[in-house]
Amino acid sequence: MKRISLLGATGSIGVQTLDIIGANRDRFDLVACSAGRNIERVREIVRQFEPEIVSVIEKEQSEQLKEEFPNVSFVYGDEGLIEVAANSGADMLLNAVIGSVGLQPTLRAIEQEIPIAIANKETLVAAGHIVMREAKRRNVPILPVDSEHSALFQALNGEKRSAVSKLILTASGGSFRHLTREELQGVTVKEALAHPNWSMGNKLTIDSATMMNKGLEVIEAHHLFDMPFDQIECVLHKESIIHSVVEFEDTSMIAQMGSPDMRVPIQYALTYPDRIPMQRPKQLRLGELGQLHFAPMDYERFRALQLAFDAGRAGGTLPTVMNAANEQAVQLFMEEKIPFLQIDELVERTMDAHSNIQNPDLETILQIDRQTRTDVLNHVQ
């Protein structure tokens, strides 16, 4: 029985993780989780899984729930996230929160030497050098949950890293893949949230539309697999069937394929190194598939992806700035306070104004993260 702590239980990845845990109660036990503002969903989770610790956002919510479920320890806020992550009774932490709020819980779990399944890519973007250094120092496994990184992880299994010539991340192109930048003028939040292939949370879907999501994944791949940016490439693949590819020095390629179903990489991270049957599988039938399509990436059209490569190569605090600026800009777009194309513009302007600091410590990263969000808000006032 593997005891699981789950950050982000009410989000898209969290819901699918609970689906897997619920279908495999003989294998997994949810011992701690954090949740968003959907308190009714929290009640359902507590009744079904009976976790020992639950973190919510507001103090008032935790007090209300304590009265209803006296046998459960309810905590709240950022400290609540850390308490869930550092639960010493857990055999694994699955970090599925959105944004850099997942950074400190991840580091605290590493301190407790708890293996981590990471879906929170912003943590590695903002402070990947610290996270991977500490994980290596304490011999803590970091297992990828993102479909692209899970694909790379599987393709690299048993291979010598010195034989790898290139990591190739595939990208669907998101909601607006057929539109030019001129045609993106005036697109709505509703249109941006209509992803053609994947069912994801709102922030992730907007990032997919700008291609910033792929940019974050490039930096994540750099840290997870210790691969130089010059050996990481992105290609457009509208079907989202091939999730990523590893090219080797002899020019052979290993690709991982499957239907676009996030439960597959989630389950693989939970069961690694084993595999178990998938409940209600979305079977991929090659004979019915027909053909797959690929196209080179247009870095001028998808400006955010180029910004991510620039930030990654520069290193230091610039990836932190890029990530924080993007999070704030996406929130402004979701609130209909800025147009879609201004997301990229705000990120680029904020990056250009930043004086980069190499090898930042955690305190510096957190301070710059906060300041960047304020700077973005000041830009639009």
C-alpha positions as CSV (number, residue, x, y, z in Angstrom):
1,M,0.0,0.0,0.0
2,K,1.5,3.3,-1.1
3,R,0.5,6.3,1.0
4,I,-0.1,9.4,-1.1
5,S,-0.1,13.2,-0.3
6,L,-1.7,15.2,-3.1
7,L,-1.4,18.9,-3.6
8,G,-4.1,20.3,-5.8
9,A,-6.8,17.7,-5.3
10,T,-9.6,19.7,-6.8
11,G,-7.7,20.8,-10.0
12,S,-7.7,18.9,-13.2
13,I,-4.6,16.7,-12.4
14,G,-5.8,16.2,-8.9
15,V,-9.3,15.0,-9.9
16,Q,-7.7,12.5,-12.3
17,T,-5.2,11.4,-9.6
18,L,-8.1,10.7,-7.2
19,D,-9.8,8.8,-10.0
20,I,-6.8,6.5,-10.1
21,I,-6.5,6.2,-6.4
22,G,-10.2,5.4,-6.1
23,A,-10.0,2.7,-8.7
24,N,-7.0,1.1,-7.0
25,R,-7.8,1.3,-3.3
26,D,-5.8,-1.9,-2.7
27,R,-2.7,-0.1,-3.9
28,F,-3.0,3.5,-2.8
29,D,-4.1,5.4,0.3
30,L,-4.7,9.2,0.3
31,V,-3.3,10.4,3.6
32,A,-3.1,14.1,2.9
33,C,-4.3,16.6,0.3
34,S,-4.8,20.3,-0.4
35,A,-7.8,21.7,-2.2
36,G,-9.0,25.0,-3.7
37,R,-12.2,26.9,-3.0
38,N,-14.7,24.2,-3.9
39,I,-15.6,23.2,-0.3
40,E,-18.4,20.8,-1.4
41,R,-15.8,18.9,-3.4
42,V,-13.5,18.9,-0.3
43,R,-16.4,17.3,1.7
44,E,-16.7,14.6,-1.0
45,I,-13.0,13.8,-0.9
46,V,-13.0,13.6,2.9
47,R,-16.0,11.2,2.9
48,Q,-14.6,9.0,0.1
49,F,-10.9,8.8,1.0
50,E,-10.7,9.7,4.7
51,P,-7.4,11.6,4.6
52,E,-5.6,12.5,7.8
53,I,-4.7,16.1,6.8
54,V,-6.5,18.5,4.5
55,S,-5.4,22.0,3.6
56,V,-7.8,24.6,2.3
57,I,-7.2,28.2,1.3
58,E,-9.0,30.2,4.0
59,K,-8.9,29.9,7.8
60,E,-12.7,30.2,8.0
61,Q,-13.0,27.2,5.7
62,S,-10.8,25.1,7.8
63,E,-12.7,25.9,11.0
64,Q,-16.0,25.1,9.3
65,L,-14.7,21.8,8.1
66,K,-13.2,20.9,11.5
67,E,-16.7,21.0,13.0
68,E,-18.0,18.7,10.3
69,F,-15.1,16.2,10.3
70,P,-13.5,16.2,13.8
71,N,-11.3,13.2,13.1
72,V,-9.5,15.1,10.2
73,S,-6.8,17.7,10.8
74,F,-7.6,20.8,8.7
75,V,-5.0,23.4,7.9
76,Y,-4.9,26.4,5.6
77,G,-2.9,28.8,3.4
78,D,0.6,28.4,2.3
79,E,1.7,26.8,5.6
80,G,-1.1,24.3,5.1
81,L,0.4,23.3,1.7
82,I,3.7,22.8,3.3
83,E,2.2,20.7,6.1
84,V,0.5,18.4,3.5
85,A,3.7,18.1,1.5
86,A,5.9,17.3,4.4
87,N,3.6,14.7,5.9
88,S,6.1,12.2,7.2
89,G,3.6,9.4,6.9
90,A,3.5,9.7,3.1
91,D,5.4,7.4,0.7
92,M,5.0,9.9,-2.2
93,L,3.9,13.5,-2.8
94,L,2.1,14.3,-6.1
95,N,2.4,18.1,-6.5
96,A,-0.4,19.2,-8.9
97,V,-0.9,22.8,-7.8
98,I,-0.7,25.5,-10.4
99,G,2.0,28.2,-10.1
100,S,5.1,28.9,-8.1
101,V,3.1,28.4,-4.9
102,G,4.2,24.8,-5.2
103,L,7.9,25.6,-4.7
104,Q,8.2,25.7,-1.0
105,P,6.1,22.6,-0.4
106,T,8.3,20.7,-2.9
107,L,11.5,21.7,-1.1
108,R,10.0,20.8,2.3
109,A,9.0,17.3,1.0
110,I,12.6,16.9,-0.3
111,E,13.9,17.7,3.2
112,Q,11.7,14.9,4.5
113,E,13.1,12.6,1.8
114,I,9.6,12.0,0.3
115,P,9.7,10.9,-3.4
116,I,7.9,13.4,-5.6
117,A,5.7,13.1,-8.6
118,I,5.8,16.6,-10.1
119,A,3.0,18.1,-12.3
120,N,3.8,21.6,-11.0
121,K,6.1,22.7,-13.7
122,E,6.4,26.3,-12.4
123,T,8.4,25.0,-9.4
124,L,11.1,23.7,-11.7
125,V,11.0,26.8,-13.9
126,A,11.4,29.2,-11.0
127,A,13.9,27.3,-9.0
128,G,14.9,24.1,-10.8
129,H,18.6,24.5,-9.9
130,I,17.7,24.4,-6.2
131,V,15.1,21.7,-6.4
132,M,17.2,19.3,-8.4
133,R,20.3,20.0,-6.4
134,E,18.6,19.3,-3.1
135,A,16.8,16.2,-4.5
136,K,20.2,14.8,-5.7
137,R,21.8,15.6,-2.4
138,R,19.2,13.7,-0.5
139,N,18.7,11.0,-3.1
140,V,15.0,11.9,-3.6
141,P,13.4,10.7,-6.8
142,I,11.6,13.4,-8.9
143,L,9.2,11.6,-11.3
144,P,7.5,13.6,-14.1
145,V,3.7,13.7,-14.5
146,D,3.4,16.0,-17.5
147,S,2.7,13.8,-20.5
148,E,5.7,15.1,-22.4
149,H,8.2,14.6,-19.6
150,S,6.8,11.2,-18.8
151,A,7.3,10.3,-22.4
152,L,10.9,11.4,-22.3
153,F,11.4,9.6,-19.0
154,Q,10.1,6.4,-20.5
155,A,12.1,6.8,-23.8
156,L,15.3,7.4,-21.8
157,N,14.8,4.4,-19.5
158,G,17.9,2.1,-19.7
159,E,19.7,4.4,-22.1
160,K,23.0,6.2,-21.6
161,R,22.5,9.9,-21.4
162,S,25.7,10.4,-23.3
163,A,24.1,8.7,-26.3
164,V,21.3,11.3,-26.4
165,S,21.6,13.9,-29.1
166,K,18.2,15.6,-28.7
167,L,15.0,15.8,-26.7
168,I,12.0,16.6,-28.9
169,L,8.8,17.9,-27.2
170,T,5.6,17.8,-29.2
171,A,3.0,20.6,-29.1
172,S,-0.6,20.6,-30.3
173,G,-0.5,24.3,-30.9
174,G,-3.4,25.0,-28.5
175,S,-6.8,26.6,-29.1
176,F,-5.5,29.0,-31.8
177,R,-3.0,26.9,-33.7
178,H,-4.5,27.8,-37.1
179,L,-4.6,31.6,-36.4
180,T,-2.0,34.2,-37.3
181,R,-1.0,36.8,-34.7
182,E,-3.1,39.4,-36.5
183,E,-6.1,37.1,-36.2
184,L,-5.5,36.8,-32.5
185,Q,-6.6,40.4,-31.9
186,G,-9.8,40.3,-29.8
187,V,-10.0,36.6,-29.1
188,T,-12.0,35.9,-26.0
189,V,-11.3,34.0,-22.8
190,K,-14.0,31.4,-23.7
191,E,-12.3,30.8,-27.1
192,A,-8.9,30.5,-25.5
193,L,-10.2,27.8,-23.0
194,A,-11.4,25.5,-25.8
195,H,-8.4,23.2,-26.2
196,P,-8.8,20.8,-29.1
197,N,-7.2,17.7,-27.5
198,W,-6.7,17.9,-23.7
199,S,-8.9,18.5,-20.7
200,M,-6.8,20.8,-18.5
201,G,-7.2,23.5,-15.9
202,N,-7.9,27.1,-17.0
203,K,-4.4,28.5,-16.5
204,L,-2.7,25.6,-18.3
205,T,-5.2,25.9,-21.2
206,I,-4.3,29.6,-21.6
207,D,-0.6,28.8,-21.5
208,S,-1.2,26.2,-24.2
209,A,-2.9,28.8,-26.4
210,T,0.1,31.2,-26.0
211,M,2.6,28.3,-26.2
212,M,4.0,29.4,-22.9
213,N,3.1,26.0,-21.5
214,K,5.6,24.4,-24.0
215,G,8.1,27.0,-22.9
216,L,7.7,26.1,-19.3
217,E,8.1,22.4,-20.3
218,V,11.3,23.1,-22.2
219,I,12.9,24.6,-19.0
220,E,11.4,21.7,-17.0
221,A,13.0,19.2,-19.3
222,H,16.3,21.0,-19.0
223,H,16.3,20.5,-15.2
224,L,14.7,17.0,-15.1
225,F,17.1,15.5,-17.6
226,D,20.1,17.8,-17.3
227,M,20.0,18.5,-21.0
228,P,21.4,21.7,-22.6
229,F,18.8,24.0,-24.2
230,D,20.6,23.5,-27.6
231,Q,19.6,19.9,-27.4
232,I,15.9,20.5,-26.8
233,E,13.6,21.0,-29.7
234,C,9.8,21.6,-30.1
235,V,7.7,20.5,-33.1
236,L,4.0,21.0,-33.8
237,H,1.9,17.8,-33.7
238,K,-1.8,18.6,-33.8
239,E,-3.1,15.1,-32.8
240,S,-1.2,14.9,-29.4
241,I,-0.6,11.2,-30.0
242,I,3.2,11.2,-29.9
243,H,3.9,12.8,-26.5
244,S,7.7,13.3,-27.0
245,V,10.7,11.8,-28.7
246,V,14.3,11.1,-27.8
247,E,16.8,11.2,-30.7
248,F,20.1,9.4,-30.2
249,E,23.5,9.9,-31.6
250,D,23.1,7.1,-34.1
251,T,20.0,9.1,-35.5
252,S,17.5,6.5,-34.2
253,M,14.5,7.9,-32.3
254,I,12.3,6.5,-29.5
255,A,8.9,8.0,-29.2
256,Q,6.2,7.4,-26.6
257,M,2.6,7.2,-28.0
258,G,-0.9,7.0,-26.6
259,S,-4.3,8.6,-26.6
260,P,-4.3,12.1,-24.9
261,D,-5.3,10.9,-21.5
262,M,-3.5,12.5,-18.5
263,R,-4.4,9.5,-16.3
264,V,-1.7,7.4,-18.1
265,P,1.3,9.5,-17.0
266,I,-0.2,10.2,-13.6
267,Q,-0.7,6.5,-13.0
268,Y,2.8,5.6,-14.3
269,A,4.3,8.1,-11.8
270,L,2.4,6.6,-9.0
271,T,3.3,3.0,-9.8
272,Y,6.8,3.4,-11.2
273,P,8.7,1.2,-11.9
274,D,5.6,-1.0,-12.3
275,R,2.7,-0.7,-14.7
276,I,-0.9,-1.7,-13.9
277,P,-4.1,-1.9,-16.0
278,M,-5.8,1.4,-16.7
279,Q,-9.5,1.6,-15.7
280,R,-11.8,2.7,-18.6
281,P,-8.8,3.0,-21.0
282,K,-8.9,5.2,-24.0
283,Q,-7.4,2.6,-26.3
284,L,-5.2,3.8,-29.2
285,R,-5.9,1.8,-32.4
286,L,-3.2,2.4,-35.0
287,G,-5.1,0.9,-37.8
288,E,-7.9,3.4,-37.3
289,L,-5.6,6.3,-36.6
290,G,-4.6,6.7,-40.3
291,Q,-1.9,9.4,-40.2
292,L,-0.1,11.8,-37.9
293,H,1.1,15.3,-38.8
294,F,4.1,17.3,-37.8
295,A,5.3,20.8,-38.6
296,P,8.3,22.9,-37.6
297,M,7.8,25.4,-34.8
298,D,7.2,29.0,-35.7
299,Y,8.9,30.9,-33.0
300,E,7.7,34.3,-34.2
301,R,4.1,33.2,-34.2
302,F,4.5,31.6,-30.8
303,R,6.5,34.4,-29.2
304,A,6.1,33.0,-25.6
305,L,8.1,29.9,-26.5
306,Q,11.0,31.9,-27.8
307,L,10.9,34.0,-24.6
308,A,11.1,30.7,-22.6
309,F,14.2,29.6,-24.5
310,D,15.8,33.0,-24.0
311,A,15.0,32.9,-20.2
312,G,16.2,29.3,-19.9
313,R,19.5,30.0,-21.6
314,A,20.1,33.1,-19.6
315,G,19.4,31.2,-16.4
316,G,19.6,33.0,-13.0
317,T,16.5,34.8,-11.9
318,L,15.2,35.4,-15.5
319,P,13.1,32.2,-15.6
320,T,11.5,33.2,-12.3
321,V,10.6,36.6,-13.7
322,M,9.2,35.1,-16.9
323,N,7.1,32.6,-14.9
324,A,5.8,35.2,-12.4
325,A,5.0,37.7,-15.1
326,N,3.2,35.1,-17.1
327,E,1.1,33.9,-14.2
328,Q,0.0,37.5,-13.4
329,A,-0.6,38.3,-17.1
330,V,-2.8,35.2,-17.6
331,Q,-4.8,36.1,-14.5
332,L,-5.4,39.6,-15.9
333,F,-6.5,38.1,-19.2
334,M,-8.8,35.7,-17.4
335,E,-10.3,38.7,-15.6
336,E,-10.8,40.3,-19.1
337,K,-8.5,43.2,-18.0
338,I,-6.0,42.8,-20.9
339,P,-6.3,41.4,-24.5
340,F,-4.8,38.0,-25.3
341,L,-1.8,39.3,-27.2
342,Q,-0.8,41.5,-24.2
343,I,0.1,38.4,-22.2
344,D,3.3,37.9,-24.3
345,E,4.0,41.6,-24.4
346,L,3.8,42.0,-20.6
347,V,6.1,39.0,-20.1
348,E,8.7,40.3,-22.6
349,R,8.6,43.9,-21.2
350,T,9.1,42.6,-17.6
351,M,12.0,40.3,-18.7
352,D,13.7,43.2,-20.6
353,A,13.5,45.4,-17.5
354,H,15.0,42.8,-15.2
355,S,18.7,42.8,-14.1
356,N,19.5,39.1,-14.0
357,I,21.0,37.6,-10.9
358,Q,22.9,34.3,-11.4
359,N,22.7,31.4,-8.9
360,P,20.0,33.0,-6.7
361,D,19.1,31.5,-3.4
362,L,15.5,30.7,-2.4
363,E,14.9,34.0,-0.6
364,T,16.0,35.9,-3.7
365,I,13.7,33.9,-5.9
366,L,10.7,34.4,-3.7
367,Q,11.4,38.1,-3.4
368,I,11.7,38.5,-7.2
369,D,8.6,36.5,-7.8
370,R,6.6,38.8,-5.6
371,Q,8.1,42.0,-7.1
372,T,7.5,40.8,-10.6
373,R,3.8,40.3,-10.0
374,T,3.6,43.9,-8.7
375,D,5.6,45.2,-11.7
376,V,3.1,43.5,-14.1
377,L,0.1,45.1,-12.3
378,N,1.8,48.5,-12.5
379,H,2.4,48.1,-16.2
380,V,-1.4,47.8,-16.9
381,Q,-2.6,50.6,-14.6
